[in-house]
Every structure is written in C-alpha cells, then in structure tokens.
Amino acid sequence: MTLYSLWSSSYYTWIQPITDWPASGRFDDWWPQARNNFANARATSFYRYQLPAFKDLYGVDFETITDEQARDLNARIFTNYQSEAWIYEVVTERANIELMFNDPYWDRLMRTNYYPFGVAVLNVTRLLRGFHPTEYTDEVGSPFRYAREENLTVATLDDYLAVIEHWLKAGKAVGAVCLKTTTAYERTLEFDRVTKERAALVYARPKSKLADVEVKEFEDFIMWHLTKLSAQLELPFQIHTGHARRQGSNPMNLLNLIDANPRTKSILIHGGYPWVGETGAIMQRHGENVWIDSVWLPTISYTMAKRAYQEW
C-alpha cells in the first residue's frame, strides 16, 4: 500500500488519471510525474474528499505538500499497512465506525467477514444474468459455480430459483443483513413484470441465441423474484440509484416494483443523484417501505447533498 495505491483505488480516477507505479517500485521514479496529476482537478469533490484523511491521519496538507513530505508520507503509508492494527485504528478509533457493510464486489457470491466490525451484504447483481453459464466466463460470482459446490441442480428455471433462495438463506444464516444490487451501472432500472413462462423460454439459452428484449425480460423477472424474496427473508434491499448509467438510473423507474411489493424494505442508495427531488418524492408517498441512504452523495456533490437534505 502506497500513496499511489490510495489515489489509484479512489474515485479520483473517474475524473483524472494517475501516473502508473513504476516497475522499479521506487517512489522517486513515480512522484516527479504523479505530482502533476492533480493540477486540473483540485476543485473536484473526488479530489477533496481525500484531503481530511491525509491531514487527520498523517498531519499532512496535501494541497501544499513538498517532495520531501510526499516521500515521507509514502513511507509512513507503506509501514502502517504492514500491521492489521492500523485498519482497526483508522476504522474503529479515528473514523468511529461501529458497523461496516461489506459488499464483496470482487466476488459477489462471497459471504466472508474479515473483521468483527463488518457485516455481509448479499450483492445479487450478477444473479440477473443467470440464464446461461456462459455469462460467467471467469466463474467469479457465478451462481452455477455455487450450485456445483452445494450439489444443487440447475437444469430448469425452477432449479435456478431454488439455487438463488438457497444462497440467500445461507447468507442470512451466517449474518448477512441485506440484499444489494448495482444493476444501475449496467442497464435501466425499469423492471417490467414478466411471467415465469416467458422467463422459462429464455433460461438455458446462451446470449448469442437471444434477442436483447429476451435478455431484459429474464433480468426483469429475476429482479421481481429477488424483491419478493427480500420481503420473505426479511432482508432489506439496497438498490443503487442515480449517478451510474444515467440513461436509466432515475429511481422513478422503480415505482412499479415498489408499488407491487409493499412488504419489501427498499433502500435507495446514493440519494438518486442527480434526481434527489424525485427520490424524496418516492419516499414521501412510500414512507412505510422506502428509505433513502445518501451514502456518498456528499462526495459526488456537496452542494447537491445540502439541497437534498433540506428537501427530504
């Protein structure tokens, strides 16, 4: 873990590239180029949200950092991350976090908690693509891999739905506290009500043999099924809204799903940015089963967050 790692793993790279870490592994080969990476982005929230951490944890003002300070900062970061105690100090003592929701995006079917302050989130995003094993070429997050490991059959759509339910129940049994989907990064949040018969016609066929409308119908059906399971298993459903694939991430697209599933506790995360007013209007009408979690809305846009809190 280095100064490069902290910046390259942050959201800053969404707006500005960071010079690659050199093959030599030497800070002095990296910093002369990297120190110029911030010149055109110092006003952005994706840059500024890191600054308090450098100041609070290391006593360094990154805005005025010198070459010598940067070299020292890099060395201190590297040293700190050699000890797991640093993780505990930062998370539980400095940030005062009591409970952290762990979304294992690197393997979405994993349920392992590494720290006592963490609880598992069941990320169901990839389950929507479960019409054929070829959708999971790397096997990561594959429900078909999970089925093999658990000796479950996946010959029919009913089998596949049973695998989904098996995984969710097993996750809850080991402490998972909610479902989550980041589908908004991949497609529209408009989920039509599709019959099981229609979805069954798609199952077990590779994408190359399907029309786009058939793929969407299968995904829509699975999303409705997951929404019902969310209520049955009493696991709230975190739904990423806004800021992702903006063509269709407006939370208003979810209204038919929300209306038809009043027992599901839906959590609209990231405040629906930039549709914060629409997100508030949904909660106003559905206050019994819809919650807003602003998450990193203040990081996306500090001024929009202030407006949103007033409206909500």
C-alpha positions in Angstrom: 0.0 0.0 0.0 1.5 3.3 -1.1 0.4 6.9 -1.8 -0.2 5.7 -5.4 -2.4 2.9 -4.1 -4.6 5.3 -2.1 -5.2 7.6 -5.1 -5.5 4.9 -7.8 -8.0 2.9 -5.7 -10.1 6.0 -5.0 -12.9 7.6 -7.1 -10.5 10.2 -8.2 -9.5 8.2 -11.2 -13.1 8.6 -12.6 -12.1 12.2 -13.5 -8.3 12.2 -13.8 -5.7 9.5 -14.5 -2.9 8.7 -12.0 0.6 8.0 -13.3 1.3 4.3 -13.1 3.5 2.9 -10.4 7.0 2.3 -12.0 8.4 -1.2 -12.5 11.3 -0.2 -10.3 9.0 0.2 -7.3 10.8 3.4 -6.4 8.8 6.4 -5.2 11.3 8.8 -6.6 10.7 7.4 -10.1 6.9 7.9 -9.7 6.4 11.2 -7.9 8.0 13.7 -10.4 5.3 12.8 -12.9 2.5 12.0 -10.4 2.6 15.3 -8.5 1.3 17.0 -11.7 -1.8 14.7 -11.8 -3.8 16.9 -9.6 -3.3 20.4 -11.2 -6.6 20.4 -13.1 -8.8 18.8 -10.6 -8.2 20.4 -7.2 -11.7 21.8 -7.0 -13.5 18.5 -7.6 -15.1 16.6 -4.7 -13.4 13.3 -5.8 -10.1 15.0 -5.0 -11.1 17.0 -2.0 -12.7 14.1 -0.1 -9.3 12.5 0.4 -7.7 15.6 2.0 -9.1 15.3 5.5 -7.7 11.8 5.8 -4.2 12.9 4.9 -4.5 15.7 7.4 -6.2 13.8 10.2 -4.2 10.5 9.9 -0.8 11.9 8.9 -0.8 15.6 9.7 -0.1 16.4 6.1 -1.7 19.1 3.9 -1.7 17.5 0.5 -2.6 20.9 -1.1 0.8 22.3 -0.2 2.8 19.0 0.0 6.5 19.2 -0.7 8.5 16.5 -2.4 10.2 15.6 0.9 6.8 15.4 2.7 5.4 13.3 -0.1 8.3 10.8 0.1 7.8 10.6 3.9 4.1 10.2 3.6 4.5 7.3 1.1 6.9 5.6 3.5 4.5 6.0 6.5 1.6 4.7 4.5 3.6 1.6 3.5 4.7 1.0 7.1 1.3 1.4 8.6 -0.3 -1.1 6.3 2.1 -3.8 7.3 0.0 -4.1 10.5 -3.6 -5.0 10.7 -3.8 -2.9 13.8 -3.7 0.2 11.5 -7.0 -0.9 10.0 -8.6 -1.1 13.4 -7.2 2.3 14.4 -8.4 4.1 11.3 -11.9 2.4 11.1 -12.9 2.0 14.7 -11.0 4.7 16.5 -10.4 7.6 14.1 -13.5 7.2 11.9 -15.6 5.9 14.9 -17.3 3.3 12.7 -19.3 0.8 14.7 -20.6 -1.3 11.8 -19.5 -1.5 8.2 -21.5 -3.1 5.4 -19.2 -5.2 3.3 -20.1 -5.5 -0.4 -17.6 -8.0 -1.9 -17.7 -6.6 -5.4 -14.6 -8.7 -6.3 -16.6 -11.9 -5.8 -20.3 -11.1 -5.2 -21.3 -14.6 -4.0 -18.8 -14.5 -1.2 -20.1 -14.1 2.4 -16.9 -13.9 4.4 -16.5 -11.3 7.1 -12.8 -10.4 7.7 -13.4 -8.0 10.6 -15.7 -8.0 13.6 -17.0 -4.6 12.7 -18.2 -5.9 9.3 -21.4 -7.5 8.2 -22.0 -9.1 4.8 -24.1 -7.7 2.1 -25.6 -10.1 -0.5 -24.8 -8.5 -3.8 -27.4 -10.0 -6.2 -26.4 -8.0 -9.3 -24.9 -10.9 -11.3 -27.8 -13.3 -10.5 -29.9 -11.4 -13.0 -27.7 -12.8 -15.8 -28.2 -16.4 -14.8 -30.0 -17.6 -17.9 -26.8 -19.4 -19.0 -23.4 -20.4 -17.6 -21.6 -18.6 -20.4 -22.5 -15.3 -18.7 -19.9 -16.2 -16.1 -16.7 -16.9 -18.0 -14.4 -16.1 -15.1 -16.5 -18.1 -12.6 -16.4 -15.2 -10.2 -19.8 -14.6 -8.7 -21.3 -17.5 -10.7 -24.5 -19.0 -9.3 -23.6 -22.1 -11.4 -20.3 -22.4 -9.5 -22.2 -22.1 -6.3 -24.7 -24.7 -7.4 -21.8 -27.2 -8.1 -20.2 -26.5 -4.8 -23.5 -27.2 -3.0 -24.5 -30.1 -5.2 -27.6 -28.3 -6.5 -29.3 -28.9 -9.8 -29.7 -26.1 -12.4 -31.4 -27.9 -15.2 -34.6 -25.7 -15.2 -35.7 -22.2 -14.2 -37.3 -23.6 -11.1 -33.9 -25.2 -10.2 -32.2 -21.8 -10.7 -34.7 -20.0 -8.5 -34.1 -22.6 -5.8 -30.3 -22.0 -6.0 -30.9 -18.3 -5.5 -33.1 -18.9 -2.5 -30.6 -21.4 -1.1 -27.8 -18.9 -1.4 -29.8 -16.1 0.2 -30.9 -18.2 3.1 -27.3 -19.5 3.7 -26.1 -15.9 3.6 -28.6 -14.8 6.2 -27.7 -17.8 8.4 -24.1 -16.6 8.6 -25.1 -13.0 9.4 -25.8 -11.2 6.1 -28.1 -8.3 6.8 -29.4 -7.2 3.4 -29.5 -7.6 -0.4 -27.9 -5.1 -2.7 -27.9 -4.5 -6.5 -25.6 -2.3 -8.5 -27.5 -3.1 -11.7 -27.9 0.6 -12.4 -24.3 0.6 -13.7 -25.3 -1.9 -16.4 -28.9 -1.3 -17.5 -32.0 0.7 -16.9 -33.8 0.4 -13.5 -37.1 0.0 -15.3 -38.1 -3.6 -14.5 -41.3 -4.8 -16.2 -43.5 -7.5 -14.7 -42.6 -10.6 -16.7 -44.3 -14.0 -16.4 -42.5 -17.1 -15.3 -43.4 -18.8 -18.5 -41.7 -16.0 -20.5 -38.6 -16.3 -18.4 -38.5 -20.1 -18.7 -38.3 -19.7 -22.5 -35.0 -17.8 -22.1 -33.4 -20.0 -19.4 -30.6 -22.3 -20.5 -30.1 -20.5 -23.8 -26.8 -18.6 -24.5 -26.9 -14.9 -25.1 -25.9 -15.5 -28.8 -29.3 -17.2 -29.3 -31.3 -14.5 -27.6 -32.7 -11.1 -28.6 -32.0 -8.1 -26.4 -35.6 -8.0 -25.4 -35.5 -11.6 -24.2 -32.4 -10.9 -22.0 -34.1 -7.9 -20.5 -37.2 -10.0 -19.8 -35.2 -12.6 -17.9 -33.4 -10.0 -15.9 -36.7 -8.2 -15.1 -38.3 -11.5 -13.9 -35.3 -12.3 -11.6 -35.4 -8.8 -10.1 -39.1 -9.1 -9.3 -38.3 -12.6 -7.8 -35.5 -11.2 -5.7 -37.7 -8.3 -4.5 -40.3 -10.8 -3.2 -37.6 -13.0 -1.5 -36.3 -9.8 0.1 -39.6 -9.5 1.9 -40.0 -13.2 2.7 -36.5 -13.4 4.2 -36.8 -10.1 6.0 -33.6 -8.8 4.3 -33.9 -5.1 3.2 -33.0 -4.4 -0.4 -30.3 -1.8 -1.2 -30.8 -0.5 -4.7 -28.2 1.6 -6.4 -29.9 4.7 -7.9 -28.5 7.6 -9.9 -25.0 8.5 -11.0 -24.3 5.2 -12.7 -25.6 4.6 -16.2 -27.5 7.8 -16.3 -29.7 6.8 -19.2 -31.9 4.8 -16.9 -30.8 5.1 -13.2 -33.6 7.6 -12.2 -35.2 6.0 -9.2 -38.7 6.8 -10.6 -38.1 3.8 -12.9 -38.6 1.6 -9.8 -42.1 2.8 -8.9 -43.9 -0.2 -10.4 -41.6 -2.6 -8.5 -42.0 -0.6 -5.2 -45.8 -0.3 -5.6 -46.3 -4.0 -6.2 -44.0 -5.1 -3.3 -45.1 -3.1 -0.2 -43.6 -5.6 2.2 -40.1 -5.2 0.8 -38.0 -2.7 2.6 -36.4 -0.8 -0.3 -33.3 1.4 0.4 -32.5 3.8 -2.4 -28.8 4.4 -2.1 -26.7 7.4 -3.2 -29.8 9.5 -3.0 -30.7 9.0 -6.6 -28.2 11.7 -7.7 -28.9 13.8 -9.7 -32.6 13.1 -9.1 -32.7 13.9 -5.4 -36.1 15.6 -5.7 -37.6 12.6 -7.3 -36.1 10.3 -4.7 -37.6 12.4 -1.9 -41.0 12.3 -3.6 -40.9 8.5 -3.7 -40.2 8.3 0.0 -42.9 10.8 0.7 -45.5 8.5 -0.9 -43.9 5.2 0.3 -42.6 6.1 3.7 -43.7 2.8 5.2 -41.4 0.7 3.0 -38.9 3.0 1.3 -35.8 4.6 2.8 -33.1 6.9 1.4 -29.5 6.3 2.2 -27.4 9.2 0.8 -24.2 7.1 1.1 -21.5 9.1 -0.8 -23.8 11.8 -2.2 -21.9 14.4 -0.3 -18.7 13.2 -2.1 -20.4 13.3 -5.5 -21.7 16.8 -4.9 -21.5 18.6 -1.6 -24.0 21.3 -2.7 -26.5 18.8 -4.1 -26.3 16.9 -0.8 -27.2 20.0 1.2 -30.2 20.7 -1.1 -31.3 17.1 -0.9 -31.2 17.0 3.0 -33.4 20.1 3.0 -35.9 18.6 0.6 -36.0 15.2 2.2 
